[in-house]
Amino acid sequence: MTAQLAATGEETTMRIGILGTGALAAALGEGWSRAGHEVAVGGRSQAKAERLAERLGRGVVAVAPREAVAGRDAVLLAVAWDGVASVLGLAGASDGTLEGTPLIDPTNAVAHGVGALLTEPGESMAGRIAGLAPGAHVVKAFHLFPADRWTRSPGGGRSGVTVAMCGDDSAALRVVGALARDVGGRPAVLGGLDRVRQLEEVAGFVIGLAFAGFDPNSAVPRVPSPAVAD
């Protein structure tokens, strides 16, 4: 199948489902359709899904949530964190519709304008999603940059953007890594889902600084990687 081809590093067309119709769904849907992938959009509102598909063009189609996850090589869960259970319910996730599928989680369960995590102590949003979608290969990714980062055409100055991700399944990580490269990102695997809360805390840190009027980039020291250090 095409996901297996992607895992070997070969260029291939993937069938991507997107649950959600907001800014991130639009941005990544545009980038992936531009890269030649087949994109299907499903959401809680069929009318919004149809408007987004029409806006994106390039063969993007609007479908029901359950159809958006059926037979896909990857699925993007592009909804607000408090809408996750609802849309996964519509997609039939508890029935195993996402079993074996890379499920990309870009959600940020944080207090607006503050950045404090709203999940329980020791809990991660990605872990909660894994519980709601039994058998899915959850990969945390695309949660640190605003949606407009991904709307620029390839070669538009994104070579320095790193897409940090966590996940337990190596094949799923390779698929999501390929999709990150398709929108100009560089995939960097931090670890498995046992480390994903750390990655979610970073989002809270960045959001908290930004809303407080500080540039998050100025709070992170520039440290050369071992690959380029003398």
C-alpha positions in Angstrom: 0.0 0.0 0.0 1.1 3.6 -0.4 1.9 4.1 3.3 4.4 1.2 3.0 6.0 2.9 0.0 6.3 6.1 1.9 7.9 4.3 4.8 10.7 3.2 2.4 11.4 6.8 1.4 10.0 6.4 -2.1 7.9 9.2 -3.6 4.3 8.2 -3.8 0.8 9.6 -3.8 -1.0 9.1 -0.4 -4.6 9.1 0.4 -5.0 11.6 3.3 -8.1 12.2 5.4 -8.6 15.4 7.3 -11.0 15.7 10.2 -11.7 19.4 10.7 -12.3 22.4 8.5 -10.4 25.2 10.3 -7.2 27.0 9.5 -4.8 24.1 10.0 -7.0 21.8 8.0 -7.0 24.3 5.2 -3.3 25.0 5.3 -2.0 21.4 5.4 -4.8 20.3 3.0 -3.6 22.9 0.5 0.1 21.8 0.9 -0.6 18.1 0.6 -2.9 18.5 -2.3 -0.3 20.7 -4.0 2.3 17.9 -3.4 0.0 15.5 -5.4 -1.7 13.7 -2.6 -5.4 12.7 -2.6 -7.1 14.7 0.2 -10.6 14.1 1.7 -12.0 16.5 4.2 -14.7 15.6 6.8 -16.0 17.6 9.7 -18.9 18.0 12.1 -20.4 20.4 9.5 -20.8 18.9 6.0 -21.4 22.4 4.6 -18.1 23.7 6.0 -16.3 20.6 4.6 -17.8 21.2 1.2 -16.8 24.9 1.3 -13.2 24.0 2.2 -12.9 21.3 -0.4 -14.2 23.8 -3.1 -11.8 26.4 -1.9 -8.8 24.1 -2.0 -9.6 22.6 -5.4 -7.0 20.2 -6.8 -9.4 17.3 -6.5 -10.0 17.7 -2.7 -13.3 16.2 -1.8 -15.7 16.6 1.1 -17.0 13.4 2.7 -18.6 12.3 6.0 -16.1 11.8 8.9 -16.3 8.0 8.8 -15.4 8.1 5.1 -12.6 10.6 5.7 -10.8 7.9 7.8 -11.6 4.8 5.7 -8.7 3.3 3.8 -6.4 6.3 4.3 -2.7 6.3 4.5 -2.8 9.0 7.2 -5.4 11.1 8.9 -5.0 14.6 10.3 -7.1 15.4 13.4 -7.3 19.1 12.9 -9.9 20.2 15.5 -9.8 22.1 18.7 -8.8 19.8 21.6 -12.2 20.0 23.2 -13.8 18.8 19.9 -11.6 15.7 19.6 -14.0 13.2 21.2 -16.9 14.4 19.2 -15.3 14.2 15.8 -13.6 10.9 16.5 -17.1 9.6 17.6 -18.5 10.7 14.2 -15.6 8.9 12.5 -16.4 5.7 14.3 -13.0 5.6 16.0 -14.2 3.5 18.9 -15.3 0.9 16.4 -11.7 0.5 15.1 -12.1 2.6 11.9 -8.6 4.0 12.5 -6.9 0.8 13.4 -3.4 0.7 11.8 -3.7 4.2 10.5 -1.2 7.0 11.2 -3.3 9.5 13.1 -1.6 13.0 13.3 -2.4 14.9 16.4 -1.6 18.7 16.2 -3.9 19.6 19.1 -3.0 22.0 22.0 -5.0 21.4 25.1 -3.9 24.7 26.8 -5.6 27.6 28.4 -6.1 30.4 25.9 -3.6 33.3 26.4 -1.9 31.5 29.3 -0.5 28.3 27.8 -1.1 26.1 30.9 -2.0 22.5 30.0 -5.6 21.5 30.6 -5.0 17.8 30.6 -4.7 15.9 33.9 -1.3 15.7 35.6 0.8 13.1 33.9 -1.7 12.9 31.0 -1.0 13.9 27.4 -3.6 14.9 24.8 -2.0 12.4 22.3 -2.4 9.7 24.9 -6.1 10.6 25.3 -6.5 10.4 21.6 -4.9 7.0 21.4 -7.5 5.8 24.0 -10.3 7.2 21.9 -9.0 5.7 18.7 -8.0 2.1 19.5 -5.4 0.7 17.2 -4.5 4.0 15.6 -0.9 4.9 15.4 -1.0 8.4 17.0 1.8 10.8 16.0 2.1 14.2 17.7 3.2 16.7 15.1 2.4 20.1 13.5 1.3 21.7 16.8 4.0 24.3 17.4 3.7 26.6 14.3 0.6 28.7 13.3 -1.3 27.4 10.3 0.0 30.1 7.9 3.5 28.6 8.2 2.3 25.8 5.9 0.5 28.0 3.3 3.7 29.2 1.5 4.7 27.5 -1.6 7.7 25.1 -1.5 11.0 26.9 -1.4 9.4 29.8 0.4 12.0 30.1 3.1 10.9 27.2 5.3 14.1 25.1 5.1 14.8 25.9 8.8 11.5 24.7 10.1 11.7 21.6 12.2 8.6 19.5 12.8 9.1 17.9 16.2 7.1 14.7 16.6 6.5 11.8 19.0 5.0 8.4 18.2 5.4 4.7 19.0 5.1 3.2 15.5 8.2 3.6 13.3 6.3 3.2 10.0 3.7 5.9 11.1 6.5 8.2 12.0 8.1 7.8 8.5 4.8 8.5 6.9 4.2 11.7 8.9 7.9 12.6 8.3 7.3 12.4 4.5 4.2 14.6 4.8 6.2 17.1 6.9 8.8 17.3 4.1 6.0 17.7 1.5 5.1 21.1 3.2 8.7 22.2 3.6 9.4 20.9 7.1 12.2 18.8 8.5 10.9 15.9 10.7 12.6 15.4 14.0 11.4 12.4 16.2 11.8 13.2 19.9 10.7 9.8 21.1 7.6 7.7 21.7 4.3 8.7 23.3 5.9 8.3 26.7 7.7 11.6 25.9 4.8 13.4 24.2 3.7 15.4 27.2 7.1 17.1 27.1 6.4 18.1 23.6 3.0 19.4 24.6 4.5 21.4 27.4 6.7 23.1 24.9 3.6 24.3 23.0 2.3 25.8 26.3 5.6 27.5 26.9 5.6 29.0 23.4 2.0 30.1 23.6 2.4 31.6 27.1 5.4 33.7 26.1 3.7 34.9 22.9 0.6 36.0 24.6 2.7 37.8 27.3 4.3 39.9 24.5 7.6 38.1 24.3 9.2 36.5 21.2 9.6 32.7 22.1 12.6 32.5 19.8 14.5 34.9 22.1 13.9 32.6 25.1 15.5 29.5 23.4 19.4 29.5 23.2 20.9 28.7 19.8 22.8 25.5 20.4 24.7 23.9 17.5 23.7 20.3 16.8 26.4 17.6 17.2 26.3 17.1 13.4 27.6 20.7 12.8 29.5 21.4 15.9 33.4 21.3 15.7 
